[in-house]
Amino acid sequence: LIAGELHRLFPDAKFIYLFRNPIDVYDSTIETFHGGELYGLQASYLDVTEGLNLLCEPLKRKDVDALKIRYEDFCLDGERVGQQICSYLDIEYRPEILNRFSEVRFSGGLGDPKRGQFDKVAAVSKEQPLSYLRRRLYADWLARISEDSWQIAGYRRDEVMAQLRCVSRASLKRQLADLRAYASVQKAQTLIKSSQNYLVKPSRLGNIFY
């Protein structure tokens, strides 16, 4: 969400952009940061609705020094992409970086909380079955991605939308769980809208579903 600001603060830096199929991003966001449930999804509202557009904004400029990598390409051919990354950074490529990166320790609370659970580049994860509600939400979020962002990220809107239509249907238990979460979030949205009447500026959360 702050890619443009980072380029402004560090104009001489080298940037590596890692893009991923938006459907998998939505699945991963819900699973990793919300325990697989829609509860609390307001906290990721900007990430899923405007994240890709904001991420791609700096790359519209021709003077930006950046390397674009697709997550799927990295998983399928980690050695080739790893060499590409090292070449861009002007550092020596070592094969062990693909299977020993879990040994690297980072401080701070940002990033993927599951990063320490993997020790090598793995194949692309399988698609998760979707409830009708999630399919509807995903379609709405995909529709918000601009054509420029699709092109910059290296994906096609029609192909991803077709993929969404083919994703298997979730179990009845998941369908009901998502509906309960929907009702809970809608209630929270009502409270947010009511509180906005007393604020000078409207909340940036907006409405997740509409």
C-alpha positions as CSV (number, residue, x, y, z in Angstrom):
1,L,0.0,0.0,0.0
2,I,3.0,2.3,0.3
3,A,5.0,1.3,-2.7
4,G,4.9,4.8,-4.2
5,E,6.2,6.3,-0.9
6,L,9.1,3.8,-0.8
7,H,10.2,4.8,-4.3
8,R,10.0,8.4,-3.3
9,L,12.1,7.9,-0.2
10,F,14.6,5.6,-1.8
11,P,14.9,6.8,-5.4
12,D,18.3,5.0,-6.0
13,A,17.2,1.6,-4.5
14,K,16.5,-1.6,-6.4
15,F,13.0,-2.9,-5.9
16,I,11.7,-6.5,-6.5
17,Y,8.0,-6.9,-7.0
18,L,6.5,-10.3,-6.3
19,F,3.1,-10.7,-7.9
20,R,0.6,-13.6,-7.4
21,N,-2.7,-14.7,-8.9
22,P,-5.2,-12.5,-7.1
23,I,-7.5,-15.5,-6.2
24,D,-4.6,-17.1,-4.4
25,V,-3.8,-13.8,-2.7
26,Y,-7.4,-13.6,-1.4
27,D,-7.3,-17.2,-0.2
28,S,-3.9,-16.7,1.5
29,T,-5.0,-13.4,3.2
30,I,-8.1,-15.0,4.7
31,E,-6.3,-18.2,5.7
32,T,-3.1,-16.6,7.1
33,F,-4.3,-13.5,8.8
34,H,-7.9,-14.4,9.7
35,G,-7.7,-18.1,10.4
36,G,-9.6,-19.1,7.3
37,E,-12.7,-17.1,8.4
38,L,-14.3,-13.9,7.1
39,Y,-14.4,-12.4,10.6
40,G,-12.2,-9.4,10.9
41,L,-11.8,-9.0,7.2
42,Q,-12.3,-5.3,7.5
43,A,-8.6,-5.1,8.6
44,S,-7.6,-6.3,5.2
45,Y,-10.1,-4.3,3.2
46,L,-7.6,-2.1,1.4
47,D,-5.3,-5.0,0.8
48,V,-7.8,-7.1,-1.1
49,T,-9.6,-4.2,-2.9
50,E,-6.9,-1.7,-3.8
51,G,-3.7,-3.5,-2.9
52,L,-2.7,-4.5,-6.5
53,N,-3.6,-1.2,-8.0
54,L,-1.5,0.7,-5.4
55,L,1.3,-1.8,-5.8
56,C,1.4,-1.3,-9.5
57,E,1.1,2.5,-9.5
58,P,4.9,3.2,-9.4
59,L,5.6,0.7,-12.2
60,K,3.6,2.9,-14.6
61,R,6.6,5.2,-14.7
62,K,9.3,4.3,-17.2
63,D,12.2,5.6,-15.0
64,V,11.5,3.1,-12.1
65,D,14.2,0.6,-11.5
66,A,12.4,-2.6,-10.5
67,L,12.3,-6.3,-11.2
68,K,8.9,-8.0,-11.6
69,I,8.6,-11.7,-10.5
70,R,5.5,-13.9,-10.6
71,Y,5.0,-16.2,-7.6
72,E,3.9,-19.0,-9.8
73,D,7.1,-18.8,-12.0
74,F,9.2,-18.8,-8.8
75,C,7.5,-21.9,-7.5
76,L,7.8,-23.8,-10.9
77,D,11.4,-22.8,-11.6
78,G,13.0,-21.4,-8.5
79,E,16.6,-21.8,-9.9
80,R,16.0,-19.7,-13.0
81,V,14.1,-17.0,-11.1
82,G,16.6,-17.1,-8.3
83,Q,19.4,-16.5,-10.8
84,Q,17.4,-13.6,-12.3
85,I,17.0,-12.0,-8.9
86,C,20.7,-12.3,-8.0
87,S,21.7,-10.9,-11.4
88,Y,19.4,-7.9,-10.8
89,L,21.0,-7.3,-7.4
90,D,24.5,-7.9,-8.7
91,I,25.2,-10.7,-6.2
92,E,26.4,-14.2,-6.6
93,Y,23.8,-16.9,-7.0
94,R,24.1,-19.9,-4.7
95,P,21.7,-22.9,-5.1
96,E,21.3,-23.3,-1.3
97,I,19.3,-20.1,-1.1
98,L,16.3,-22.1,-2.5
99,N,16.2,-24.6,0.4
100,R,17.8,-22.9,3.4
101,F,16.0,-19.6,3.5
102,S,14.1,-20.7,6.7
103,E,17.3,-20.3,8.6
104,V,17.2,-16.5,8.0
105,R,15.7,-14.7,11.0
106,F,14.0,-11.4,10.7
107,S,13.0,-9.1,13.5
108,G,9.8,-7.2,13.8
109,G,6.1,-8.2,13.4
110,L,5.5,-7.6,9.8
111,G,5.5,-10.2,7.0
112,D,4.0,-13.7,6.7
113,P,3.6,-15.2,10.1
114,K,4.1,-18.7,8.5
115,R,7.4,-17.8,6.9
116,G,9.4,-20.0,9.4
117,Q,7.4,-23.1,8.6
118,F,9.0,-23.7,5.1
119,D,12.6,-24.5,4.2
120,K,12.4,-24.7,0.4
121,V,10.5,-23.4,-2.6
122,A,7.4,-25.5,-3.0
123,A,4.9,-26.1,-5.8
124,V,2.0,-23.8,-6.2
125,S,-0.7,-24.6,-3.6
126,K,-4.0,-26.1,-4.7
127,E,-7.1,-24.0,-5.1
128,Q,-9.4,-23.8,-2.1
129,P,-13.1,-24.7,-2.5
130,L,-15.2,-21.5,-2.3
131,S,-18.6,-20.8,-0.9
132,Y,-21.1,-18.8,-3.0
133,L,-20.4,-15.8,-0.8
134,R,-16.7,-15.9,-1.2
135,R,-17.0,-16.3,-5.0
136,R,-19.2,-13.2,-5.1
137,L,-16.7,-11.3,-3.0
138,Y,-13.7,-12.4,-5.1
139,A,-15.5,-11.4,-8.3
140,D,-16.2,-7.9,-6.9
141,W,-12.5,-7.5,-5.8
142,L,-11.2,-8.7,-9.2
143,A,-13.5,-6.2,-10.9
144,R,-11.7,-3.4,-9.0
145,I,-8.3,-4.2,-10.5
146,S,-7.5,-1.8,-13.3
147,E,-6.4,-2.9,-16.8
148,D,-3.0,-1.4,-16.3
149,S,-2.5,-3.4,-13.1
150,W,-3.5,-6.6,-14.8
151,Q,-0.9,-6.0,-17.5
152,I,1.9,-4.9,-15.1
153,A,1.3,-7.9,-12.8
154,G,1.4,-10.3,-15.8
155,Y,-2.1,-11.8,-15.5
156,R,-5.2,-11.6,-17.7
157,R,-8.6,-10.6,-16.3
158,D,-10.6,-13.0,-18.4
159,E,-8.4,-15.9,-17.5
160,V,-8.5,-15.3,-13.8
161,M,-12.3,-14.7,-13.9
162,A,-12.7,-18.0,-15.8
163,Q,-10.6,-19.7,-13.2
164,L,-12.9,-18.3,-10.4
165,R,-15.9,-19.7,-12.2
166,C,-14.3,-23.1,-12.2
167,V,-13.3,-23.3,-8.6
168,S,-15.0,-26.1,-6.8
169,R,-17.9,-25.4,-4.4
170,A,-17.3,-25.5,-0.7
171,S,-19.0,-27.8,1.7
172,L,-22.3,-26.9,3.3
173,K,-20.5,-26.4,6.6
174,R,-18.2,-23.8,5.0
175,Q,-21.2,-22.1,3.2
176,L,-23.0,-21.7,6.6
177,A,-19.8,-20.5,8.4
178,D,-19.3,-17.8,5.7
179,L,-22.9,-16.7,6.0
180,R,-22.6,-16.3,9.7
181,A,-19.4,-14.3,9.2
182,Y,-21.2,-12.2,6.6
183,A,-23.9,-11.3,9.1
184,S,-21.3,-10.5,11.8
185,V,-19.4,-8.2,9.4
186,Q,-22.5,-6.5,8.2
187,K,-23.4,-5.7,11.8
188,A,-20.0,-4.3,12.3
189,Q,-20.4,-2.2,9.2
190,T,-23.6,-0.8,10.5
191,L,-21.9,0.3,13.7
192,I,-19.0,1.9,11.7
193,K,-21.5,3.8,9.6
194,S,-23.3,5.0,12.6
195,S,-20.1,6.2,14.3
196,Q,-19.1,8.0,11.1
197,N,-21.8,10.6,11.7
198,Y,-19.7,11.9,14.6
199,L,-16.4,12.0,12.7
200,V,-15.0,14.8,10.7
201,K,-13.6,12.5,8.1
202,P,-15.2,9.3,6.9
203,S,-13.6,5.9,7.7
204,R,-11.3,4.5,5.0
205,L,-12.7,1.0,5.7
206,G,-15.7,1.7,3.5
207,N,-18.1,-1.2,2.9
208,I,-16.5,-4.6,2.2
209,F,-19.5,-6.1,0.3
210,Y,-20.8,-3.2,-1.8
